[in-house]
Amino acid sequence: MKKILVAGSTGYLGQFVVKELKERGYWVRALARDRSKLAHLEAFIDEIVVGEVTEPETLRHICDDIDVVFSSIGITKQKGKLTFKDVDYQGNKNILDLALKTDVKKFIYVSVYNGSKLKHLDIVKAHELFVEALKASGIDYSILRPTGYFSDMGEFLKMAKRGRVFLFGKGENRMNPIHGLDLAVSCVDAISSQDKEVNIGGPQALSYREIGQIAFESYHKPIKITSVPIWLIKIIVRITKVFNKHQGELLAFFTCAGTSDAVAPSYGSISLKEYYAQCVKEEN
Protein backbone atom coordinates (compact mmCIF):
# COMPACT_ATOMS: atom_id res chain seq x y z
CA MET A 1 0.00 0.00 0.00
CA LYS A 2 1.57 3.28 -1.11
CA LYS A 3 1.56 6.16 1.37
CA ILE A 4 0.58 9.58 0.03
CA LEU A 5 1.07 13.02 1.56
CA VAL A 6 -1.61 15.51 0.52
CA ALA A 7 -0.57 19.15 0.88
CA GLY A 8 -3.51 21.47 0.31
CA SER A 9 -5.97 18.95 1.74
CA THR A 10 -8.40 21.62 2.98
CA GLY A 11 -8.67 23.34 -0.41
CA TYR A 12 -11.33 22.82 -3.08
CA LEU A 13 -9.31 20.25 -5.04
CA GLY A 14 -7.42 18.74 -2.11
CA GLN A 15 -10.58 17.51 -0.43
CA PHE A 16 -11.59 15.56 -3.53
CA VAL A 17 -8.08 14.14 -3.89
CA VAL A 18 -8.13 12.87 -0.30
CA LYS A 19 -11.39 11.01 -0.94
CA GLU A 20 -10.26 9.60 -4.28
CA LEU A 21 -7.02 8.32 -2.77
CA LYS A 22 -8.76 6.55 0.08
CA GLU A 23 -11.40 5.05 -2.21
CA ARG A 24 -8.57 3.50 -4.27
CA GLY A 25 -6.94 2.00 -1.19
CA TYR A 26 -4.03 4.37 -0.60
CA TRP A 27 -2.77 5.32 2.87
CA VAL A 28 -3.32 9.08 3.30
CA ARG A 29 -1.47 11.65 5.38
CA ALA A 30 -3.07 15.11 5.18
CA LEU A 31 -1.23 18.34 5.91
CA ALA A 32 -3.28 21.25 7.22
CA ARG A 33 -2.74 24.52 9.06
CA ASP A 34 -5.88 23.90 11.11
CA ARG A 35 -6.85 20.35 12.09
CA SER A 36 -10.50 21.31 12.61
CA LYS A 37 -10.87 22.06 8.89
CA LEU A 38 -10.40 18.34 8.18
CA ALA A 39 -13.07 17.14 10.61
CA HIS A 40 -15.45 16.25 7.77
CA LEU A 41 -12.71 14.22 6.03
CA GLU A 42 -11.36 12.19 8.95
CA ALA A 43 -12.97 9.00 7.66
CA PHE A 44 -10.75 9.28 4.55
CA ILE A 45 -7.51 10.19 6.34
CA ASP A 46 -5.09 7.86 8.13
CA GLU A 47 -2.99 10.61 9.69
CA ILE A 48 -3.32 14.37 10.04
CA VAL A 49 -0.25 16.56 10.49
CA VAL A 50 -0.52 20.22 11.40
CA GLY A 51 1.99 22.59 9.85
CA GLU A 52 2.47 25.83 7.97
CA VAL A 53 4.19 25.48 4.59
CA THR A 54 5.90 28.86 5.00
CA GLU A 55 7.43 27.76 8.32
CA PRO A 56 9.82 24.83 7.62
CA GLU A 57 10.32 24.09 11.31
CA THR A 58 6.66 22.95 11.49
CA LEU A 59 7.11 20.48 8.62
CA ARG A 60 10.12 18.42 9.74
CA HIS A 61 8.64 14.91 9.57
CA ILE A 62 5.78 15.31 7.07
CA CYS A 63 7.57 13.28 4.37
CA ASP A 64 8.80 10.45 6.61
CA ASP A 65 7.70 7.04 5.26
CA ILE A 66 5.90 8.71 2.35
CA ASP A 67 6.02 7.30 -1.20
CA VAL A 68 4.32 10.11 -3.14
CA VAL A 69 3.70 13.78 -2.38
CA PHE A 70 0.70 15.54 -3.90
CA SER A 71 0.47 19.32 -3.62
CA SER A 72 -2.21 21.78 -4.66
CA ILE A 73 -0.84 24.42 -2.29
CA GLY A 74 -1.62 27.94 -3.44
CA ILE A 75 -2.79 31.25 -2.06
CA THR A 76 -5.82 33.24 -3.18
CA LYS A 77 -7.09 35.12 -0.14
CA GLN A 78 -4.29 37.17 1.37
CA LYS A 79 -2.96 35.89 4.70
CA GLY A 80 -1.19 38.70 6.49
CA LYS A 81 1.82 39.86 4.48
CA LEU A 82 2.36 36.57 2.64
CA THR A 83 2.86 36.89 -1.12
CA PHE A 84 2.25 34.45 -3.97
CA LYS A 85 5.98 33.73 -4.02
CA ASP A 86 5.99 33.04 -0.27
CA VAL A 87 3.31 30.35 -0.57
CA ASP A 88 2.99 29.10 -4.16
CA TYR A 89 6.76 28.91 -4.68
CA GLN A 90 8.56 28.81 -1.34
CA GLY A 91 5.87 26.86 0.52
CA ASN A 92 5.95 24.10 -2.07
CA LYS A 93 9.75 24.30 -2.25
CA ASN A 94 9.93 23.69 1.52
CA ILE A 95 7.96 20.47 1.04
CA LEU A 96 10.08 19.44 -1.95
CA ASP A 97 13.28 19.96 0.03
CA LEU A 98 12.00 17.58 2.71
CA ALA A 99 10.87 15.04 0.09
CA LEU A 100 14.38 15.00 -1.37
CA LYS A 101 15.83 14.14 2.04
CA THR A 102 13.56 11.10 2.48
CA ASP A 103 12.45 8.14 0.37
CA VAL A 104 9.71 9.97 -1.54
CA LYS A 105 9.60 8.55 -5.06
CA LYS A 106 7.38 11.07 -6.84
CA PHE A 107 6.04 14.61 -6.48
CA ILE A 108 2.70 15.52 -8.10
CA TYR A 109 1.96 19.24 -8.44
CA VAL A 110 -1.03 21.22 -9.70
CA SER A 111 -0.01 24.35 -11.60
CA VAL A 112 -1.76 26.56 -14.17
CA TYR A 113 -2.84 25.94 -17.76
CA ASN A 114 -0.57 27.81 -20.19
CA GLY A 115 1.60 28.79 -17.23
CA SER A 116 4.75 29.25 -19.30
CA LYS A 117 2.97 31.98 -21.31
CA LEU A 118 1.62 33.84 -18.27
CA LYS A 119 4.75 34.47 -16.22
CA HIS A 120 4.11 38.23 -16.33
CA LEU A 121 1.37 37.58 -13.75
CA ASP A 122 2.72 37.26 -10.19
CA ILE A 123 0.43 34.36 -9.23
CA VAL A 124 1.46 32.32 -12.29
CA LYS A 125 5.14 33.28 -12.01
CA ALA A 126 5.23 31.84 -8.48
CA HIS A 127 3.71 28.55 -9.67
CA GLU A 128 6.13 28.32 -12.59
CA LEU A 129 9.16 29.07 -10.41
CA PHE A 130 8.27 25.99 -8.41
CA VAL A 131 7.69 23.96 -11.58
CA GLU A 132 11.25 24.84 -12.64
CA ALA A 133 12.59 23.82 -9.22
CA LEU A 134 10.68 20.55 -9.35
CA LYS A 135 11.98 19.69 -12.82
CA ALA A 136 15.55 20.45 -11.74
CA SER A 137 15.33 18.46 -8.50
CA GLY A 138 15.90 15.03 -10.03
CA ILE A 139 12.81 13.47 -8.40
CA ASP A 140 10.16 11.80 -10.55
CA TYR A 141 7.30 14.26 -11.04
CA SER A 142 3.97 14.92 -12.68
CA ILE A 143 2.54 18.41 -13.27
CA LEU A 144 -1.16 18.84 -13.87
CA ARG A 145 -2.39 22.00 -15.58
CA PRO A 146 -6.17 22.49 -15.27
CA THR A 147 -7.86 25.30 -17.19
CA GLY A 148 -9.92 26.31 -14.16
CA TYR A 149 -11.97 24.94 -11.29
CA PHE A 150 -15.74 24.92 -11.05
CA SER A 151 -15.29 26.67 -7.70
CA ASP A 152 -13.86 29.66 -9.61
CA MET A 153 -16.95 29.66 -11.82
CA GLY A 154 -18.95 30.12 -8.63
CA GLU A 155 -18.31 33.86 -8.98
CA PHE A 156 -20.68 33.91 -11.97
CA LEU A 157 -23.33 32.23 -9.84
CA LYS A 158 -22.91 34.83 -7.10
CA MET A 159 -23.32 37.65 -9.61
CA ALA A 160 -26.40 36.01 -11.14
CA LYS A 161 -27.95 35.68 -7.71
CA ARG A 162 -27.45 39.42 -7.19
CA GLY A 163 -29.13 40.08 -10.53
CA ARG A 164 -26.36 41.02 -12.98
CA VAL A 165 -23.26 39.34 -14.41
CA PHE A 166 -20.30 41.48 -15.44
CA LEU A 167 -17.92 40.25 -18.13
CA PHE A 168 -14.41 41.29 -19.12
CA GLY A 169 -15.07 42.67 -22.60
CA LYS A 170 -17.64 40.86 -24.72
CA GLY A 171 -17.15 37.49 -23.01
CA GLU A 172 -16.60 35.64 -26.26
CA ASN A 173 -13.48 33.76 -25.17
CA ARG A 174 -13.97 30.11 -24.27
CA MET A 175 -12.75 27.72 -21.61
CA ASN A 176 -13.60 24.25 -20.30
CA PRO A 177 -13.33 24.35 -16.50
CA ILE A 178 -13.42 21.09 -14.55
CA HIS A 179 -15.13 19.82 -11.41
CA GLY A 180 -12.82 18.97 -8.52
CA LEU A 181 -14.17 15.43 -8.44
CA ASP A 182 -13.21 14.83 -12.08
CA LEU A 183 -9.84 16.52 -11.67
CA ALA A 184 -9.07 14.44 -8.57
CA VAL A 185 -9.32 11.28 -10.68
CA SER A 186 -6.54 12.54 -12.95
CA CYS A 187 -4.47 13.66 -9.96
CA VAL A 188 -4.57 10.15 -8.47
CA ASP A 189 -3.99 8.56 -11.88
CA ALA A 190 -0.73 10.56 -11.99
CA ILE A 191 0.72 8.37 -9.23
CA SER A 192 1.25 5.54 -11.71
CA SER A 193 1.30 7.54 -14.94
CA GLN A 194 4.49 8.22 -16.91
CA ASP A 195 3.18 11.57 -18.16
CA LYS A 196 5.29 14.49 -16.93
CA GLU A 197 2.81 17.27 -17.75
CA VAL A 198 -0.90 17.00 -18.43
CA ASN A 199 -3.22 19.77 -19.65
CA ILE A 200 -6.70 19.15 -18.29
CA GLY A 201 -10.11 20.62 -19.01
CA GLY A 202 -13.69 19.65 -18.30
CA PRO A 203 -16.18 17.98 -20.65
CA GLN A 204 -17.64 21.17 -22.16
CA ALA A 205 -16.08 24.31 -23.64
CA LEU A 206 -18.14 27.44 -23.00
CA SER A 207 -17.77 31.15 -23.66
CA TYR A 208 -17.82 33.37 -20.58
CA ARG A 209 -21.13 34.80 -21.79
CA GLU A 210 -22.58 31.26 -21.95
CA ILE A 211 -21.32 30.62 -18.40
CA GLY A 212 -23.17 33.73 -17.25
CA GLN A 213 -26.33 32.60 -19.02
CA ILE A 214 -26.19 29.16 -17.37
CA ALA A 215 -25.77 30.87 -13.99
CA PHE A 216 -28.97 32.89 -14.50
CA GLU A 217 -30.85 29.82 -15.75
CA SER A 218 -29.86 28.01 -12.54
CA TYR A 219 -31.81 30.61 -10.56
CA HIS A 220 -34.58 30.88 -13.18
CA LYS A 221 -33.83 34.58 -13.44
CA PRO A 222 -33.90 36.88 -16.47
CA ILE A 223 -30.48 37.16 -18.10
CA LYS A 224 -28.80 40.51 -17.43
CA ILE A 225 -25.21 40.66 -18.62
CA THR A 226 -23.02 43.76 -18.81
CA SER A 227 -19.76 43.92 -20.75
CA VAL A 228 -17.10 46.02 -19.08
CA PRO A 229 -14.62 47.61 -21.54
CA ILE A 230 -11.11 46.18 -21.33
CA TRP A 231 -9.56 49.66 -21.11
CA LEU A 232 -11.63 50.37 -18.01
CA ILE A 233 -10.68 47.07 -16.39
CA LYS A 234 -6.99 47.83 -16.96
CA ILE A 235 -7.39 51.15 -15.16
CA ILE A 236 -9.15 49.41 -12.27
CA VAL A 237 -6.33 46.85 -12.05
CA ARG A 238 -3.69 49.59 -11.87
CA ILE A 239 -5.58 51.48 -9.16
CA THR A 240 -6.22 48.32 -7.15
CA LYS A 241 -2.52 47.41 -7.22
CA VAL A 242 -1.67 50.79 -5.66
CA PHE A 243 -3.85 50.14 -2.61
CA ASN A 244 -3.70 46.32 -2.44
CA LYS A 245 -1.05 44.65 -4.59
CA HIS A 246 -2.30 41.13 -3.84
CA GLN A 247 -5.89 41.86 -4.88
CA GLY A 248 -4.63 43.81 -7.88
CA GLU A 249 -2.57 40.84 -9.06
CA LEU A 250 -5.55 38.52 -8.62
CA LEU A 251 -7.70 40.88 -10.66
CA ALA A 252 -4.98 41.00 -13.33
CA PHE A 253 -4.97 37.20 -13.45
CA PHE A 254 -8.75 36.91 -13.82
CA THR A 255 -8.74 39.70 -16.41
CA CYS A 256 -6.19 37.77 -18.47
CA ALA A 257 -8.19 34.55 -18.03
CA GLY A 258 -11.44 36.26 -19.01
CA THR A 259 -10.00 37.70 -22.20
CA SER A 260 -8.22 34.65 -23.59
CA ASP A 261 -9.15 31.10 -24.57
CA ALA A 262 -8.33 28.20 -22.26
CA VAL A 263 -9.54 24.96 -23.82
CA ALA A 264 -7.58 21.82 -22.92
CA PRO A 265 -8.17 18.11 -23.59
CA SER A 266 -11.48 17.02 -22.09
CA TYR A 267 -11.65 14.91 -18.93
CA GLY A 268 -14.50 13.90 -16.65
CA SER A 269 -18.25 14.01 -17.08
CA ILE A 270 -19.72 16.55 -14.65
CA SER A 271 -21.13 19.61 -16.44
CA LEU A 272 -21.07 23.18 -15.15
CA LYS A 273 -24.87 23.20 -15.33
CA GLU A 274 -24.98 20.22 -12.95
CA TYR A 275 -22.53 21.93 -10.60
CA TYR A 276 -24.58 25.14 -10.53
CA ALA A 277 -27.79 23.19 -9.94
CA GLN A 278 -26.18 21.45 -6.95
CA CYS A 279 -24.94 24.77 -5.54
CA VAL A 280 -28.41 26.30 -5.78
CA LYS A 281 -29.97 23.21 -4.21
CA GLU A 282 -27.55 23.40 -1.26
CA GLU A 283 -28.55 27.03 -0.69
CA ASN A 284 -32.18 26.06 -0.16
WOZIMO-V38227 format. One record per pair of residues at least 12 apart in sequence whose C-alpha atoms are under 7 Angstrom apart, sorted by the first residue. I is the first residue (numbers start at 0). J is the second residue. If there is no record, write none. Layout:
i j
I J
I J
//
This chain:
i j
0 25
0 26
1 25
1 26
1 66
2 25
2 26
2 27
2 65
2 66
2 67
3 25
3 26
3 27
3 28
3 65
3 66
3 67
3 68
4 27
4 28
4 29
4 65
4 67
4 68
4 69
5 28
5 29
5 30
5 68
5 69
5 70
6 29
6 30
6 69
6 70
6 71
6 72
7 30
7 31
7 70
7 71
7 72
8 29
8 30
8 31
9 31
9 36
9 37
11 179
12 179
12 183
13 71
15 179
15 180
15 183
16 183
17 43
18 43
19 183
19 184
20 187
21 43
26 45
27 44
27 45
27 46
28 44
28 45
28 46
28 47
29 44
29 46
29 47
29 48
30 47
30 48
30 49
30 50
31 48
31 49
31 50
32 49
32 50
32 51
33 49
34 49
52 90
52 93
53 85
53 86
53 89
53 90
55 93
62 97
62 98
62 101
63 101
64 102
65 102
65 103
66 102
66 103
66 104
66 105
67 103
67 104
67 105
67 106
68 105
68 106
68 107
69 106
69 107
69 108
70 107
70 108
70 109
71 108
71 109
72 87
72 91
73 86
73 87
74 86
74 87
77 245
83 121
83 122
83 125
84 125
87 125
87 126
88 125
88 126
88 128
88 129
92 129
104 138
104 139
105 138
105 139
105 140
106 139
106 140
106 141
107 140
107 141
107 142
108 141
108 142
108 143
109 142
109 143
109 144
110 126
110 142
110 143
110 144
111 123
111 144
111 145
111 146
112 144
112 145
112 146
112 198
114 127
115 127
120 248
120 252
121 248
140 195
141 189
141 194
141 195
141 196
142 195
142 196
142 197
143 196
143 197
143 198
144 197
144 198
144 199
145 198
145 199
145 200
146 175
146 176
146 199
146 200
146 261
146 262
146 263
147 176
147 177
148 176
148 177
148 178
148 179
149 176
149 177
149 178
149 271
155 211
155 214
156 214
159 214
159 215
160 218
162 223
163 223
163 224
164 211
164 223
164 224
164 225
165 224
165 225
165 226
165 227
166 225
166 226
166 227
167 226
167 227
167 228
167 229
167 254
167 257
167 258
168 226
168 227
168 228
168 229
169 226
170 206
170 207
170 208
171 206
171 207
171 208
172 206
172 207
172 257
172 258
172 259
172 260
173 204
173 205
173 206
173 207
173 260
173 261
173 262
174 204
174 205
174 206
174 260
174 261
174 262
175 200
175 201
175 202
175 203
175 204
175 205
175 261
175 262
175 263
176 200
176 201
177 200
177 201
178 269
181 267
198 263
198 264
199 263
199 264
199 265
199 266
200 262
200 263
200 264
200 265
200 266
201 265
201 266
201 267
202 265
202 266
202 267
202 268
202 270
203 270
204 262
213 272
214 275
217 275
217 276
236 250
236 251
//
